[in-house]
């Protein structure tokens, strides 16, 4: 089916659009660094598919992170605390690139941001 990357953002933080964009960028890059080079190259060659989803709480984000990190390159992003969010607060996770079908088994129930 192909490779994709998923970013899951906490909706309960009520971050501004710019803040969300920056946190998603951090998640994308950090997860990519954890992936195998061959997966990254294949993902790049096919358009670097990404999807951004929302999750309702910190608890749910951590539960998903714990499941995902065992199976996929996964990065948990914590804010530096320079603007809208407290220092060290978890904002989102980046997952993949990995096989789309495999990731969807874990995040298919989440809604688009």
N, C-alpha and C positions, 0 to 999 in steps of 0.2 A: 504494500500500500504506500509506503514511503516514510520518510523521516519528518518529524516536526518537533517544535519546541513549544512548551506550554508555560505560561506565566500565570500564577495564581495570586491575586491581590486581595488583601483584606478590605472589605467594603465598610466595616464598622469604624475605620479610622477617619473617614470623611476627608481624605486627602484631596487637594486641588489637582486639576488636570496636569499641570506641570510637574508636580510632586510625583504623581502616579507615573508619568512618563519617565522620569528620572529613575524611580525605583524599579520599574520594568526593565530599563536599560541595564541597570546593575545586575538584575536577576538573569537576564539573557546572557550577558557576557560571562558572569561567574559560572553558570551552568555549562556553557560552551567550553570553558577552560577545563571542566571536569570530564568532558566527553572524550572518547577515543578519537584520535586524529582522522582515522578513516571515516568515521561517522560524520565528523565536522565537514570534511571535504565533500562527501556525498550530499550532505544537507545543503552546503553552499552551491553545489552544482545544480541543485533542483529548486533553487529559489528561496532557501532559508525560511520555510513555512513556520509561522508562529501563530499562536492563539492566546488571547488574554481572557482569563476567567476570573470570577469573583467568588470569594468565600466570606462567610458572615462573621467569623470570630477568630481571635488569636488561638483559642483552643483547637478549633477545626483546622487551622493552618498548621499547627504543630503536629496534629494527628496525621494529616496528609503528608507532611514532610517526613515523618518517621517511617511511613509506609514506602514512600517514593525513593528515599535515599538508599534503601536496600536493593532496589531494582534498576534505578536509572541515575545518570549524572544529575544531581539535584543540589541547588544552592539556596540557602536561607538568607534573606537579606534583612539586616537590622540597620535602622537609621542612625546617622551620625548626630542627630539632634540639633542641627544648625538652623532649622526653619520651623516647620509645622508640627513635627513629631518629637516625642521625648527620645533622648539618646538611648540607644540599645533596643528600641521597640521594633519587633519584627513586623515588616510591612508586606512582604511577598516571598514567593519561592519561584525559582526557575527550574524547569525540568527538561532535560534533553539537550540536544536532539536525540531522539530515539524513535523506534517504530511507532507510528501513529496508532495503530490498532492496539498495541500493548499499553500505551499511555492512556488511551481512551477508556480502558477497563477501569481505571482508577479515578479519572476526572470527568467521565462522560455525564455525570449527574449535575455538574456545576454549570452555571449560566454564564454567558458572555458578560464581560464588564460593561 
